[in-house]
Amino acid sequence: MSTGGVYRTYDRGETWDPANAGIQVVFAPDAFPEFGQCVHKIAAHPGAPNRIFAQNHGGVYRSDNGGDQWTSIADGLPSDFGFPIVVHPHKPDTVFAFPLVDGGERFPPGGKARVWRTDNAGESWMPSESGLPDHFYAAVLRDAMTADNADDMGLYVGARDGSVFLSTDDGANWRQIAAHLPDVLSVRAAVG
C-alpha cells in the first residue's frame, strides 16, 4: 500500500505482517524501516509466485522469496521513480517499467517516453523507444500500463495526456492507438 509498504497474509486476510526488508525509504531517518515505504505497484507471474517485483517511490525491487527480502534492481534505469511495473504473462523474468522524474516533474527523464524492459529479472534493462514520442511530458500511473495474455502479448501504456500506446512485439515497437482522451488512469486488456 502506498505510504505503508508491502504487507502479506498467510491466513486469508485474518492477519497481516509487513514484508519490507531491503526496501529503502530515502526520505526517512531510518533508511530501512519495518513499514512506511511508498509502494506504487507490485507484480508477479503466476508461474513464479515467490518472485515479486515492486515499483516504489524511489526504488525498483525484486524479491525471490515471497517478500522476505527485497533487492534493488534499479541499476541501469534512468530513474528509480515511477508508478507501473508489469510482468510478461508468458516470461516470468521479463518485466516492463516506465520511469519518471520524481518530485514535482512526474514525466519521463528528458521528456522522452520510454518503456524499459528486462529479460533477466532486473539484472539489466534496455529502453524501448520505436514509435514512442521524444517530447512527452505526462505521467503513466500505476494502473495505466498492462499486458494481455494473447500468444503475441499486447502491452498497453496510457498517460495523463490522454494518449494510449500499444506494442505487440514484447515492447520493441509501439503505435499510438488513442489520443485526446481524458487522463488515462487505468488500462485493462483481455483476449476474447
N, C-alpha and C positions, 0 to 999 in steps of 0.2 A: 504494500500500500504506500502511496505517496506520503512522504514525511513520517513514515512509521517503520518501513523496512519490509523484509521478507518474513512471513510467518508461515508455519506449516502445522498440519494436524495429522495425527495417526489414528484418531478415533471418530472420524466422520464429522468433525467440526465441534465436538464437545469441548475440547481444549485446544489451545494454540500456543506455540512457542516461537520466539524469534529465531531466525536462521540467517544471520548476517555476518558470520565470522569471515573476515577478509575484505569486507566491503567498507571502503573508506568514506568518511564524511569530512570533506576538506574545510568546511565552514564551522566545525565544532571543536571545542577544546580537546576532547578525546577523539582522536582521528579514527578509531575503530571501536565505536560503542556497540553495546549489545543490540540496541534498537535506535531508531531515529533517522535511518537512511531514507533517501528520497528515491524510491523505485519508480521509474516511469513505465517499464514494461518488462515482463518475463515471458519466456517462451521455451518450449521443449518439444522434442519429437516423440510421438507415441512409441516408436521402436527403441528409444533410448531414454526412458523416463527419469533416470537418475542424473542425466546431463541436462542442466538448466542454464539458459543464457539470460542475462539481465542488462537492460539499459537503464542507467541511473542518472540522476542529476550530478554529473561529474564522475562518470565511470561506466565502463562496459566490462562485464564479468561473465565467468563460466564456473559452474560447479559440476564436478563429476561424481558427486556422492549425495545427490538429492538435497543440497543446500547445507550440508555440514560445514563445508569450507568453500569459499569463493576465491577465484584467481582473476586478476585483471587481464583482459585481452585487448586493451585499448591501444597497445603499441602498433603503429602503422596507420592508425586513423588520424585524420586531420584535426579531430576534436573528440573528446570523450563525453561530450554532452549531446543529448538527442532524446527523442521520445520513443520511436518504434524499434523493435527488433523482431525479425521473422525467421523461423527455421524452415528450410526447404522441406516440403511434405514427403519427398522420396529420398532425401540425402541428409541424414542427421548431423553431418559435420559441416553442411553448407548453411550459412547464416547471412542475413542481409541487415544492414543498418543504414540510417540516414542521419549522419552527424550534422549538428548545428553549432553555431557560435553561441556560447551560453551568455548569461546575463540578459541585458535588455535587447540584444540584437535578434536572436532567435531565427536566424536564416543560415543557410549553408556557408561554410568558410569561403570567402572570396565571392560570394553571391553566385556560386556555380552549383547547380543541382547535381548531386552525385549520389547514387546508391552504392554503398560499399559492401563487398562480398568477401567472405572467407570460405574456403573449401576444406580447411583443416581445423575447424572448431576454434578459430581465433588466433592461431599461431601466426598467420599473416593475412593481410587484407589487400584488396585491389578495387579501384574505383570503376564504376560503370558510368559512362557519360554519353555514349552514342544515342542521340535523339533527345537528350535532356538539355534544358536551357542553360546557357552560360550567364544569364542575367536573371537571377531568381532570388527574390527577397521575401520568401514566405516560409513558414514553418510547416513541417509534416508532423502531425501529432501522433500520440501513442497508438490509436486505433485506426489511423489513416493509411497504414501500409499492411497489406495482407497477401496471401498466396491462395490460389485454389488448389485442388488436388487432381487436376487433369494429368494425363500422361505427359503432355507437354505443358508443364506447370505455367500458369499465368501469375505474374507478380504485379501488384497494383499499388500505386502511390497516389494519394490525394493530398492537396495542400490547402492552406488557408487562403490562397488567392483564387480558389475555385477551379483549379486545374486537376485533372486526373491523367496519370500516365500508366501504360501497360507494357510489360515485357513478356514474351512467350518463349524466350530462349535463355532462361536462367539469369536474366538481368543483363545480358550482353548488349542488347539493343532495345530502345524504348520508342514508343509513339504516344502522342497525346490523344486521348480518346474523349476528353471533355474539357470545356473551358467556360469561364464566366459563370460558374455555379456559385452559390453562397459558400462560405467557408466549409471546406470538406473536413469534417471532424472524425468521420468513421467511414471505412470502406469494407465491404464484405463481398465475397465472391463464392459461387457454388457452381458445380458442374451438374447439369441435369441429365 
